[in-house]
Amino acid sequence: MLHCMKQTERHIHIVELLKKQDFISLEELCQKLDSSKATIRRDLIELDRSGNIRKVHGGAISRLVRDESLDYKQLSESCHEEKSRIGRLAAAQVREGETVILSGGSTVTEVARVLFDRSIQIITNSIPVAQVFWDCKQTEVTLTGGYLYPRLGIQLGPICERMLRTIHADVAILGIMGISDRGLSDNSALVMESIRIMLQVAHRIIIVADHTKFGRNAMNHVAELNDVDLIITDSGIQDTSREMLDRHGVIFLTA
């Protein structure tokens, strides 16, 4: 515990913490800085005004975007043909009448395009996914709500997480930044937490990831490989990655 810390010291610690992670909750800050919620809220308001951090519901988020993986436009242009094939194969796994969770990400958006006008219910935290169904009369779409993450176009944070915990879905189709022997991983702590909840509330879990995601260990561990029912990737996946999935007993399809 850090006792009797002055305001300037608290501000420095908060900024330093958010250099290491994308989101930190109010409760975690209170614990790390040994301060009351009222004190930390005042600190976050001042730091937000000064442009050092962004205060959001339930905590604070870094203003720094450190990696091109946090840019939806760049992601959507990378391996576009492979992602389109993955999208078609993943959409074929969805049955009529099912409730489907779709996470954020450019590959999941390709799944959404194929699901257009299917008789299903979709729950998503992705604005690009929701926009796919803008003119759709058949498919029901529910947005989770939450803090809109800059450049990624996904809703995250406590509001999003609370909503997800209230539902049950037949299947969740999720994108991920890294797949390795260590399991699934992502660069954003906020994204990580929402994906973990999606894994918990869905009966079947399908991961969609192009071949570039294999062998990568992103900053935050999300889940074990045996938490997944199916991985759908493209034919560019290397033999070493195929062997890794076989070792863990993970069923996978290539598009």
C-alpha positions as a printed NumPy array, in Angstrom:
array([[  0.   ,   0.   ,   0.   ],
       [  1.085,   3.572,  -0.696],
       [  0.058,   5.61 ,   2.341],
       [ -0.461,   9.39 ,   2.487],
       [  0.337,   9.835,  -1.177],
       [  0.117,  13.401,  -2.435],
       [ -2.06 ,  14.357,  -5.38 ],
       [  0.885,  14.866,  -7.75 ],
       [  2.265,  11.448,  -6.858],
       [ -1.116,   9.816,  -7.425],
       [ -1.407,  11.454, -10.826],
       [  2.03 ,  10.185, -11.834],
       [  1.158,   6.656, -10.718],
       [ -2.169,   6.683, -12.582],
       [ -0.534,   7.818, -15.829],
       [  2.231,   5.215, -15.439],
       [ -0.31 ,   2.447, -14.835],
       [ -2.175,   3.397, -18.012],
       [  1.039,   3.203, -20.013],
       [  1.083,  -0.5  , -19.188],
       [ -2.6  ,  -1.315, -19.681],
       [ -5.462,   0.159, -21.686],
       [ -8.04 ,   0.298, -18.898],
       [ -7.945,   0.379, -15.116],
       [-10.994,   0.267, -12.891],
       [-11.824,   2.707, -10.111],
       [-11.654,  -0.119,  -7.559],
       [ -8.194,  -1.189,  -8.699],
       [ -6.912,   2.381,  -8.507],
       [ -8.301,   2.786,  -4.999],
       [ -6.516,  -0.368,  -3.928],
       [ -3.192,   0.389,  -5.617],
       [ -3.093,   4.004,  -4.405],
       [ -4.707,   3.378,  -1.   ],
       [ -7.204,   6.179,  -1.617],
       [-10.954,   6.664,  -1.449],
       [-13.233,   6.523,  -4.48 ],
       [-14.024,  10.217,  -4.105],
       [-10.312,  11.094,  -4.181],
       [ -9.588,   8.919,  -7.212],
       [-12.631,  10.286,  -9.078],
       [-11.311,  13.823,  -8.558],
       [ -7.876,  12.716,  -9.787],
       [ -9.371,  11.173, -12.921],
       [-11.418,  14.291, -13.681],
       [ -8.302,  16.475, -13.451],
       [ -6.156,  14.093, -15.493],
       [ -8.87 ,  13.899, -18.15 ],
       [ -9.043,  17.717, -18.346],
       [ -5.267,  17.894, -18.738],
       [ -5.384,  15.363, -21.588],
       [ -3.266,  12.715, -19.864],
       [ -5.967,  10.038, -19.63 ],
       [ -9.619,   9.585, -20.521],
       [-12.082,   9.139, -17.669],
       [-14.776,   6.576, -18.484],
       [-17.574,   4.936, -16.533],
       [-15.995,   2.723, -13.88 ],
       [-12.406,   3.846, -14.301],
       [ -9.972,   5.315, -16.818],
       [ -8.625,   4.456, -20.239],
       [ -5.321,   5.346, -21.851],
       [ -5.356,   7.984, -24.575],
       [ -2.406,   6.245, -26.218],
       [ -2.997,   3.849, -29.1  ],
       [  0.256,   1.963, -29.163],
       [ -0.245,  -0.601, -31.878],
       [ -1.682,  -0.866, -35.379],
       [ -3.757,  -3.782, -34.074],
       [ -5.975,  -1.156, -32.429],
       [ -7.006,   0.385, -35.754],
       [-10.086,  -1.131, -37.42 ],
       [ -9.347,   0.373, -40.842],
       [ -5.88 ,  -1.17 , -40.995],
       [ -7.173,  -4.49 , -39.714],
       [ -9.974,  -4.64 , -42.285],
       [ -7.511,  -4.107, -45.161],
       [ -5.136,  -6.848, -43.974],
       [ -5.717, -10.367, -45.422],
       [ -9.126,  -9.259, -46.707],
       [ -9.679, -12.198, -49.078],
       [ -8.718, -14.715, -46.407],
       [-11.089, -13.066, -43.924],
       [-13.934, -13.196, -46.464],
       [-13.458, -16.949, -46.891],
       [-13.289, -17.426, -43.125],
       [-16.486, -15.386, -42.778],
       [-18.392, -17.622, -45.191],
       [-17.272, -20.809, -43.46 ],
       [-18.007, -19.461, -39.978],
       [-21.483, -18.254, -40.958],
       [-22.262, -21.763, -42.206],
       [-21.888, -23.023, -38.612],
       [-24.856, -20.904, -37.44 ],
       [-28.304, -22.504, -37.382],
       [-31.603, -20.737, -37.98 ],
       [-33.204, -19.343, -34.831],
       [-29.985, -19.237, -32.811],
       [-28.769, -16.409, -30.608],
       [-25.294, -15.433, -31.736],
       [-22.703, -13.231, -30.037],
       [-20.406, -11.445, -32.477],
       [-17.354,  -9.721, -31.028],
       [-15.474,  -6.831, -32.576],
       [-12.872,  -7.219, -35.276],
       [-12.59 ,  -7.168, -39.03 ],
       [-12.838, -10.949, -39.454],
       [-16.033, -11.106, -37.391],
       [-17.466,  -8.305, -39.55 ],
       [-16.976, -10.57 , -42.566],
       [-18.988, -13.247, -40.741],
       [-21.738, -10.68 , -40.165],
       [-21.942,  -9.861, -43.887],
       [-22.785, -13.503, -44.666],
       [-25.304, -13.691, -41.814],
       [-27.247, -10.737, -43.252],
       [-31.014, -11.398, -43.307],
       [-30.73 , -14.783, -41.56 ],
       [-33.489, -15.601, -39.067],
       [-31.257, -15.276, -35.988],
       [-30.689, -12.922, -33.074],
       [-27.328, -11.192, -32.855],
       [-25.779,  -9.589, -29.796],
       [-22.682,  -7.521, -30.467],
       [-20.432,  -4.854, -28.993],
       [-19.195,  -3.88 , -32.461],
       [-20.485,  -0.805, -34.291],
       [-19.118,  -2.06 , -37.677],
       [-20.958,  -5.372, -37.145],
       [-24.199,  -3.58 , -36.244],
       [-23.887,  -1.364, -39.33 ],
       [-23.848,  -4.448, -41.563],
       [-27.489,  -5.03 , -40.55 ],
       [-28.621,  -1.409, -40.987],
       [-31.169,  -2.269, -43.708],
       [-31.87 ,  -5.813, -42.53 ],
       [-35.493,  -6.688, -41.685],
       [-35.055, -10.34 , -40.747],
       [-32.092, -10.416, -38.343],
       [-32.54 ,  -9.008, -34.819],
       [-29.531,  -7.064, -33.529],
       [-28.857,  -5.941, -29.958],
       [-25.912,  -3.714, -29.028],
       [-24.345,  -4.175, -25.618],
       [-23.744,  -0.496, -24.891],
       [-20.6  ,   0.728, -23.172],
       [-17.629,   2.957, -23.765],
       [-16.857,   3.357, -27.494],
       [-13.193,   2.466, -27.939],
       [-11.434,   4.885, -30.304],
       [-10.475,   3.517, -33.744],
       [-11.692,  -0.02 , -33.045],
       [-15.407,   0.822, -33.068],
       [-16.28 ,  -1.54 , -30.222],
       [-18.17 ,  -0.958, -26.996],
       [-16.313,  -1.992, -23.855],
       [-16.087,  -1.437, -20.121],
       [-18.411,  -2.056, -17.16 ],
       [-21.723,  -1.306, -18.95 ],
       [-20.878,  -3.711, -21.77 ],
       [-19.732,  -6.383, -19.328],
       [-22.85 ,  -6.12 , -17.152],
       [-25.107,  -6.527, -20.176],
       [-23.195,  -9.574, -21.428],
       [-23.47 , -11.282, -18.037],
       [-27.294, -11.148, -18.256],
       [-27.613, -13.176, -21.471],
       [-27.154, -16.686, -22.82 ],
       [-26.195, -17.394, -26.415],
       [-26.142, -20.542, -28.527],
       [-22.846, -19.594, -30.131],
       [-20.198, -16.888, -29.847],
       [-18.061, -16.06 , -32.876],
       [-15.013, -14.176, -31.684],
       [-11.936, -12.577, -33.16 ],
       [ -8.611, -12.676, -31.336],
       [ -5.152, -11.131, -31.733],
       [ -2.999, -14.117, -30.811],
       [ -3.201, -17.93 , -30.799],
       [ -0.313, -19.993, -29.437],
       [  0.528, -22.869, -27.088],
       [ -0.229, -20.436, -24.265],
       [ -3.802, -20.019, -25.498],
       [ -5.747, -16.993, -26.75 ],
       [ -4.429, -13.483, -26.155],
       [ -5.228,  -9.87 , -26.957],
       [ -3.439,  -6.531, -26.676],
       [ -6.228,  -4.67 , -24.888],
       [ -7.213,  -5.343, -21.281],
       [-10.704,  -3.984, -22.02 ],
       [-11.173,  -6.257, -25.028],
       [ -9.814,  -9.176, -23.01 ],
       [-12.448,  -8.845, -20.289],
       [-15.39 ,  -8.622, -22.689],
       [-14.18 , -11.688, -24.601],
       [-13.828, -13.654, -21.365],
       [-17.46 , -12.964, -20.518],
       [-18.583, -13.909, -24.036],
       [-16.782, -17.227, -23.57 ],
       [-18.715, -17.811, -20.341],
       [-22.219, -17.052, -21.616],
       [-22.176, -18.94 , -24.938],
       [-22.814, -22.671, -25.394],
       [-20.477, -22.997, -28.417],
       [-17.328, -20.989, -29.023],
       [-15.965, -20.359, -32.506],
       [-12.748, -18.393, -32.984],
       [-12.163, -16.787, -36.385],
       [ -8.562, -15.834, -37.113],
       [ -6.46 , -15.551, -40.254],
       [ -3.084, -17.316, -40.388],
       [ -1.13 , -14.249, -39.184],
       [ -2.648, -14.597, -35.694],
       [ -1.001, -17.973, -35.038],
       [  2.217, -18.111, -33.044],
       [  1.561, -14.64 , -31.629],
       [  1.423, -13.917, -27.923],
       [ -0.375, -10.626, -27.374],
       [  0.003,  -8.776, -24.082],
       [ -3.013, -10.173, -22.209],
       [ -3.885, -13.858, -21.802],
       [ -7.596, -14.36 , -22.502],
       [ -8.358, -18.092, -22.389],
       [ -6.983, -21.597, -22.823],
       [ -7.208, -23.382, -26.144],
       [ -9.47 , -26.052, -24.64 ],
       [-12.061, -23.333, -23.916],
       [-12.729, -23.235, -27.674],
       [-14.995, -25.584, -29.647],
       [-13.803, -24.647, -33.125],
       [-11.181, -22.42 , -34.769],
       [-11.708, -21.301, -38.352],
       [ -8.698, -19.976, -40.23 ],
       [ -7.413, -19.797, -43.807],
       [ -5.256, -22.176, -45.843],
       [ -2.166, -20.059, -45.153],
       [ -1.814, -21.551, -41.675],
       [  1.631, -23.094, -41.2  ],
       [  2.223, -26.771, -40.435],
       [  3.674, -25.879, -37.025],
       [  0.396, -24.16 , -36.115],
       [ -1.64 , -27.123, -37.352],
       [  0.495, -29.411, -35.183],
       [  0.038, -27.097, -32.201],
       [ -3.752, -27.238, -32.543],
       [ -3.638, -31.028, -32.914],
       [ -1.532, -31.326, -29.759],
       [ -4.167, -29.432, -27.798],
       [ -7.032, -31.406, -29.347],
       [ -8.547, -28.282, -30.935],
       [-10.884, -28.813, -33.872],
       [-10.121, -26.417, -36.725],
       [-11.269, -25.765, -40.267],
       [ -9.458, -23.96 , -43.07 ],
       [-11.27 , -21.791, -45.568]])
